[in-house]
Amino acid sequence: MSIPAFRRTALSLFLVPLLLFGPLSLRAQNIDYTKGSPWAPNLLAPYSPRFVPRPELANSPRLEDLVRDGKLFLSLQDTIYLALENNLDIAVQRFNLDIAETDVLRARGGGITRGAGGVGAISAVGVGQRAALDPVVTSNLSWQRTEFPVNNPLISGTGATLGEVQRFTQQVSTANFSYTQGFMTGTSFTIALNNQRASDSSLFSFFNPRTTSQLQFSFTQPLLNGFGYAQNKRFILVSKNNLEISNQAFVQQVMDIISQVKNAYWELVFARADVQVKEESLALAQRLYENNKRQVEIGTLAPIEVVRAESEVARNRQDLIIAQTRLLQQQIVLKDLIAKDTTDPLLAVVEIVPTNQPDVPDVPEILPVQDAISIAMEKRPEIAQAQLDIQNRNLAVRGARNAMLPTVNAFGFFNSRGLSGEATILSNPVITPGTPIILADGTPAVDPVSGQPLFVQSATFQDAAFINRGAGTSLTQALQGDFPDYGFGVSITIPIKNRVAQAEMARAQIEQRQSQVRYQRQVNTIIVDVRNAQIALEQNRARIDAAQQARRLARQTMVAEQKKFEFGASTIFQVIRTQRDLTEARSQEIRALVDFARAQVEFDRALGRTLERSGVNLEDAQTGVITAGTPGTPGRPLF
């Protein structure tokens, strides 16, 4: 086959699947990276890049739907949904799920896991002999022509001509195929079919051109290092554990973001209410200043009292500016949590109006400490991650123990060959090889260099028969085993000091013990979280009652002090102080309400029930598409 013809054939083999099956299909959603691309209907799919959708970096439509009259009215539930749709930290964590799925696919093909999002650091500890689980087909197609000068015409069989350098020519076409497969037990085998067609200028070849075929089968079975599932299925199990760890890490990230969103929402509620308190306090100080000013004008009050009242107005105005600044900053914090693009013109100028108020039960939720701890141990994603990490460490110890063993492999092979081609069988020789060459003058011919007599190198025959057998004959001989070659044996490799394997085993055991201690540390941390969260919940509920009582008493005190001042029984200083006390009491009441709401958020997080208490579907969180709720209607602000 000529080179241009070979290229045309290869190009045709490449284009035929595309013509038969069309272009590669792309899946934009619900991509499962744990499974490879199938052969059907597209034969080229396993050799083409997987489709990975581009990230959506625009804000979700829900955000615009909640804007009315230039204000963004947000209920707490809508705020949570916006965070699930738009929060970039959650979006980043979603990619870790896909990365962990690719590790499962890699491990199923015999690769070593790499981990995702800090998961899988133990992958390379104690890696010994392993089988390649993905089958491999190898093909070698080649054509070669060789010409080189001959120094010994007798050995090469080219014949000799006095005074001329002979040329040996050979053409070889090769078509070799092999299939290799590994299994979970460590077993691997290879089947190969090698074919060659060759022709040369030798006079001694029986078949010229000739076709040779060889069928090969071989297998290897590790008996110690690399034997069994402990080594060969290890990374599949590790990758599946890592995928579940990534799922739990995603749950933890969603819980943390929802907790941040709730806390930011309640802080915004406090900031808006505090601005209103400061505005009312400023209005109260302004009225006091105006009243004092009129009394000074009619001569019933000393001028210094106007200065004091004006000073209180300035102080209250300063407090209002600080509260307004805090409100603007808190809106920015919340916008960052619920939007992908905070530079969106609509979001940049809109004012957020929260429509929920803290829900304060008469009696806070009280759980026995041990029951609360049991719920947390069952639901907290950190516990699941730590348990799966221990499982991975155990797998690493098993693999490292197997890798410490000497390498003892049982092997066997069977080869079968065939030969065919074109040949001419000659009979009735006229001149036989070895006959002296006689010149025309009747004298023997001699070599001009050595002076030795020359003899006939090839025979001349009177009769001849032609044989033509193709590749089918040699292939049949190989398949039938006409010319067998087989054997079996055991290969043994013993590392004398084995220090690398010893170090790997020691490290795997140390990391296993470290993981066990880390798990206990996590358990203790969760117990402390639950106890502190429950105490904070109870104490903040008690704070609300105390703050409400303090606010009522501060109002009564201020009213009484103003009446005393009107009758001349008090001073402007006492009136200002009671006004300050009332403002502080009102702020403390709002602070207590918001802190109780935040304590509920922390209590739910400590028990691992943030998602269920927030009306969040985990599947919606994983996809970023909320199906559980629709945008709410504008409500009434708390304060």
N, C-alpha and C positions, 0 to 999 in steps of 0.2 A: 504493500500500500504506500503510495507516495505521500509526502508530507502535506500538500494542499488537500488531498482527498481525506487524510486523517483529520485535519482541522474542520473540514465541512461536516464530517460525521459527528465529531464532538459537539459542534454548534447545534446540529440537528437534535442530538440527544438532550441538549440543554433547553431547547425551545419547545420541544414537543409537549412536555407537561404544561407549560404556560398556555399553549394553544388548546389543550384538552380541558384544563380546569380553570382557566381564567386567572385574573389577578388575585393577589393575596387578600383575604378578607380581614377586616379590622373590627375589633370589638372595643367600643368606647366605654362600656360599663360592665361591671360585674366580672372583671378579669380575674381568673384563678391562676396565680403564678405557681402553684404547687404542681400543676400538670403541664407537660410539654405540648408543643404544637403537634397535632396528629398528622399522619401522612395523607389521609383522605379529607377532603377531595383534592388538596393541593400538595403534590409531592415535594415541593420546595419549601413548605412551611417550616419544617424543623431546621432549615438552614437560613431562615430569614429572621431579622430582629422582631421581638415581640412589640406589639403596639402599647405604648404607655401614654395615656392622655395627658395633655398639657394642664397644668394647674389653673383653676379658675380664680382669678385675682380681683374680680369685680364683686361689689357688695350684692347680697341676695335681694330679690325684689321685695321681700318682707319689710326691709328697712324703709323703703320708699312708701309702702302701703300704710305704714304707721304714722306718717307725717300728715298733720292736719293743721291748717292755719299757721304754717311756719313753725310749728312745734312738734316734737317727737314724743307722742304720748306712749309711755311704756308701762305695761304691767310687768310684774316679776316674771311671769311665765313667758311672755313675749321676749323679755330680755334674755332668758335662758335659751330660747329657740334661736335667737339671733346669734348668740355665742356659738351654738352648735353649727350653725351654717357658715359663720364668718371668722371665727377665731383662728388666727394663724398658728398658734401653738398646737391646737388640736389638728389642724391641717398637716402640720409637720409630722405629728405623731402617727397620722394615718399612713404615711409613707413607710414607717417602720413595719407596719403589718405586711405590706407588699414585699418589703425587703426580706422579712422572715419567711414569707412564702417561697421566694426564690431559693432560699437556703434548703428548704424541703426538696425542691426539684433537683438542686445540685447534689444533695445527699443521695437521692434515689438513683442518680447516675454514677455514684461511687465517689463523689467529691467530698472534701472536708468542709464542714460548716464554718461560716465566717461571722455569724451573729448579726444582730441589728439593734441599734439604740442602746449599746452597752451590754447586750446579751451575747453569750457565746464565747467568752474569753478563754474557756478551757478547751476549745475545739482541738488544738494541736498537741495536747498533752498525751503522751503514751500512744502515739500512732505507730503501729507495727505493720506487718505485711497484710495487705488487703486486696480483695479481688475487685477488678473493674466491672461494675454492674451493667453499664451500658454496652450492648453489643457493638462491635466495630467491623465494618466490611472494608477490606482493602483491595484495591485493584491496581495492577501495574501493567500498562500497555506501552510497548516500546518497539522501535525499529532502529537497527544499527547496521552500518556497512563499514567494514574495516579492510584496509589494504596495508601490507607492510612487507619490506624486503626479506628474502629468505637467505639465510646463511648456510643451512644444511638442507639441500633439496631432497635428500633421502628420507629424512625424518618427516618433513612437511608433505612429502608425496607430490611435489610439483614437477618433478623431472628436472633435467639440467640441460643447458645449452652452453657450449663453450664460449667463454668471454662475455656472458651476459648475466646480470643479476636477476634472479627469478622473483616474481611477485605472487604473494599468497593473498587471496581475496576471500572474504567471508561476509555473508549477510545473515542477520539474526532478527527475527520478529518474536516478541514475547507477549503473552497474555496470561497474567497470573491473577488469581482471585483467592481471598482468604476471609474467613469469618471467625471472630474471637468473641467469647462470651464468658462472663464471670457470674458466680452465684453466691448467695448469702453464706453458704457453708465454707466459702473460700475456694471452692473448686473453679477451675478455669479450663477451657478447652479451645482448641483451634482446629478448624478444618480448612485445608488449602488445596487448590487445584492449580497446578503450574503447567503451562503449555508453551512450547517453543518450536519455531520453524526456522531451520538454518540451512544454508548452502555455502559451499566453499569450492576452492579450486584444487583441492587435494585429489590425487588420483587413487588414493587408497580407501576413500569412504565408500562403504557398501551402499548406503542410501544417500543420495545427493540430488535434490534437497531432501532433508529428513525432518520428521515431526516427532517430538518427544512429549509425553504427558506424564505427570506425577501427581498422585492423590496422596495427601498427607493428613493424618489425624493424630493429635497429641493432646494429652491432658495433664494437669498438675493438681495435686490435692495436698495442701498443707496438713501436717499431722500434729504440729504443736503451735508455733508462732503463725498466726493468721487463720487458725482453724475455728470454724463455728460462727454463731451469730454475735457473740460478745464483741468481736472485732469488726465483722463485716456489716452488721446492722446498727452498729453503735451510733454513727452519725445521722442515720435516719431518725432514730429515737431522739437524739439530741436536738435535731432540727425541729422536730414536732414539739418537743418541750419548749424550745426557744420561740416557736410560733405562739404557743399558749402564753409564754411569759410576755411576749409583745402584746398579746391581747389584754393581759392583765395590766401591763404598763399603760396601754391606751385607756383602759377603764380608770386607772388611777389619775391619768392626765385629765380626762374629762371631769372626774370628780373634783380635782383641784381647781380647774377652770370654772366650773359651776359654782364652787364655793367662793372663788374670787369674785365672780359676777354678782352673786347674792350680796356679799359683803360690800362691794362697790355700789350696788343699788341702794342698800340701806344707808350707806354713808352719804349718798346723794340725797336721800330723803332727809337725813339729819341736816345736811348743808342748806337745803332749801328752807327747812323749818327754822334753822338758826338765823338765816337772813331775815325771815319774817319777824322773829323775836327781836332782832337787833333794830329792824325798822320801827317796830312798835315802841321799843325802848327809846329810840331817837325821837319819835313823835311825842312821847311822854315828857322827855327832857325839854323838848322845844316848847311844849305848852307851859311847863313850869317856868321856863325863861321868859316867855311872853307875859305870864301873870305877874312875875316879879317885876318886870320892867314897867307894867302899868302901875303897880303899887308904889314903885319908886317915884314915878311921875306925879302921883297924887300925894306923895310925902308920907305914906304909911309904912315904908320899908326902907332900910338903909341901902345906899347904892352898892355896897360890897356884895349884897346878896344877888344882884344881877350878874356880877362878875362870876360868882360861884356857879350860878345856873348856866351861864354861857360856857363856862369851862366844862360843865357836865355835858352840854350839847356837843362840844368838840370831841370829847372822849367817846361819846356814843357814836358819833359820825365815824371816828377812826375804827371802832369795833365793827361797824357795819361794812366798811370797806374791806376789812380783813375777812369777814364772813362771805362777802360777795366774791372775793378772790378765791377762797376755799371752794365755793360753789362752782366757779368756772373751772378750776383745776380738777374737781371731782367729775365733772362732765367729760373732760378730756380722758380721764382714766377709764370711765365706763365706755366711751366711744372706742377706745383702743381695744377693749375686750370684745366688743360686739360687731366690729367692722373689719373688713379686709383692707379697704382703701380709706384711710382717715383723711385723705386729701380730697375726697369727693366734695364738690362745692355744696351740695345739699346738706351733707353731714357736718361740714365745717362751720356753718352759720346757724344750724338749727339748735333750738333749746330743748333739752330733755326734760320732760315732765313726768315724774313717777306717779303712778295712779294707785299703788298699793300702800297699805299701812301695816305696821307690824301687828301680827296676830298674837295677842297676849292672853293665854288661858288663865282661868282663875287659879288652877293648880298645875304647875309644870309637870311634864312627863317624868315620872320617877320610876326607874328600873332598878331592881336589885343589882348590885355591882357585878356579881358573878354572871347574872343573865346578860347584862350589857357586854361584858367581856366575851361571853360565848358567841353573841351575835357578831361582834367585831372579828373574832377569830374565824368565823365562817364566811364573812362577807368582805373583809378588807383585802384588796388586791395584793398588798405587800406580802401577806402571809402566803398566798398562792404562788407568788413569784419566788419566795424563799424556799418553799417546798419543792418546786420544780427545779430550782438551782441545785438543791441537794440530790435530786434524782440524776441530774447531769453529772455531778461530781462522782456519784456512785458508778455511773457508766464509764467515766474516765478511769476510775480505779480498776474496773474489770478489764478495760482495754489495755491499760498499762501493765497489768499482771500478765496478760496474754503476750504482750510484746517483749517481756523479759525472757520468754522461753527460747531455746535454740530453734533455728529454722530447719525443719525436717519435712521435706516434700517428697511424696510419692509421685512418680511420673510414668507415663507409658506413651508409646507411639506406634503407629502403623503407617508404612509407606508402600505405595505400589506404583510401578512404572510401566510405560508402554513406548514402543518405537515403531515408526513406519516412515514411508517416503517413496522416492523414486529410485530404481536401481536397474542396471543392465547386467544380466548373467551371461558370461561368455564361455564358449566351449571350443574344442578342436584347435588348440594353439598352433600357429604357424611358426612363430618365433617366441621362444620362452625367455623369461628374465635370466640374466647371468651369462648370456651368450656374448662372446667377445665381439666388439665392433671392429669390422674390417674395412679399411679404406679402399678407394677405387684401384689403387696400385697393388692391392693385395697385402699390404702391411697392416699390423694391428694399430688401432688408434690409441694414443697415450695422452694422459693429462699433461698440458704444457708446463704446469708448475711442479707437480710431484714426479712426473715421468712414469706414473703407474698406468697400466692398461685400463681402458674404459670398457664397460660392459653394458648390455641392454638393461634398462631399468623397468620397462613395462613390456607386457606381452602383446602379441598380435594374434587375434583369434579369427577363426573362419566363421563360426556361428555365434549368434547373440539372441537373448530373450529379454524383453522389457517388462518391469514390474512398476505399478503405480498404485500406492496405498496412501489414502489421505489421513487427515487428523482423526477421523472417526475410528480408524483402526487402533491408533495409539491410545485414544481415550477409552475405548472398550477394553483394551488390555489393562489399563490402569484401574478401571472400575471393577474388573473381574479379579484383580489381584494376581495376574499371571506372573509377575516378578515381585514378590513381596519382600518387605524389610520391616521387621517389627522387633520390639523389645520393651522392657520396663526396668525400673530401678528406683532407688532412693537417693536423694541428695541431702547431705547434712552440712549445716554451717553452724559452728559453735564459736561465738565471741568469747575470747579468753577472759577478759576482765568484765565485760558487759557494763561498763560504767555509765554509758549514756542511758541504757534502759533502767539501771538502778536509780539514776537521778530522776528520770521521768516518773517512775513508780513512787519514789519518795515525795515528789512534788504533788502528784495526784492525791496521795493520802493526806498530805498537809492541807491542800486546798479543800479536801473533803471535810476535815476537822474544822477548818476555818469557816466553811459554809454552815456547819452545824452550830457553831458559836454565833455566827451572824444571824441565824434563824432565831436563836434564843434572845439575842439582842433586839430583834424586831418584835418578838412577842412581848418583851418587857416594855418596849416603847409604846406599843398599842395599848397595853394595860394602863400605863401612865396617861396616855391620851384620853382614854375612856373615863378614867377617874377625874381628871382635871376638867373635861368637858361637862361631866355631870355636875360637878361642884359649881362650875361657872354658870350653868343653866339655873340651878337652884338659887344661887346668890343674886344673879341678875334679876330673877323674878321678884325676889325680896326688895331689890333696889327700886323697882318700879313703884311699889307701894310707898316706900319711904320718900321717893322723889315727888310723888303726887301729893303726899301729905305736906312736904316742905313747900311745895308751890302754893298750896291753898293757904298755909299759914303766912307765907311771905306776902301774898296778896292782902290778906286781912290786916297784917301789920302795916303795910304801905297805906291802905285806906285810913286806918286809925291815925297814923302819923300825919297824913295830910289834913285830917279834921283838926288835930291838935295844932298844926301849924296855922290853920285858918283862924283859930281862936287865940293865937299867940302863945300857946303852951308848948311849942316845939320850935326847932330851928330848921333853916333850909338845909343845913348839913345832915340832919337826921332824915329829912324827907328824901334827899338824894341817896343816902345810904340804903333806905328801904326800897327805893326804886332799883338800885343796883342788885340788892338781894333778890328781888322778884325776877329780874332779868336772868340772874344766875340760876335761880330755882327752875325757871321755865326751860332754860337750856339743859340743865341737869336732868329734867324729866324726859325731854326728847332723847338725850344721850342714853338714859336708862332703857327707854323703849327700843332704841336701835341696838344697843349692846345686847339686849335680850334676844332680838332677832338674830344677831350675829352668833350668840351663844347656841341658838338652835341649829344654825348652819354648822358650827363646829361639832356639835353633838352628833348630828347626822353623819358628818364626815368621819368622826371617830368610830362610829358603829358601821361604817361602810355602806350606808343606805342612802347616800346622796342622790343617786339616780332615781330610785323609786320614789323618794320624797319630792323630787323635782319634776315628776311626770316625764322622764326621759326614757325613750326606747333606745337600747344599745345599738340596734341595727341602724336606726336613724343617725345616731352619733357617728357610726362607722362610715356611712355614706355621705353624711352632711346634707341629706335631703330629709326634711322634717315632714312626716305624714300624719303626726298625731294631732296637730293643732293648726289653726288658721289665725291670722293676725287679729288681735283683740280690738275692742272698740274703746274710744277714749273714755277714761274714767275720771274720778274726782281726785285731785291731789290730796295728800294727807293733811297738810297744814296750809 
